[in-house]
């Protein structure tokens, strides 16, 4: 039983990173909640929450203005998880 618990603790940061990237508001909530308890989980959730926000901004900067509107819609949908 202890081995299963240890295995879960070893990989649960990856789960929180995936949850953070799927729903950025949840990622930021997890970041704030786990900031004191477990900094590794907080860091993973924060990075996961930033991925859907940073990717469209990078896309806008790399491709230029014509695709700006499509990337802006993608950014808004990523922020509000619609």
Buried (B, 14 or more C-beta within 10 A) or exposed (E): EEEEEEEEEEEBBEBBBBBBBBBBEBBBBBBEEBBEEBEEBBBBBBBBBBBBBEBBEEBBEEEEEEEEEEBEEBBEEBEEEE
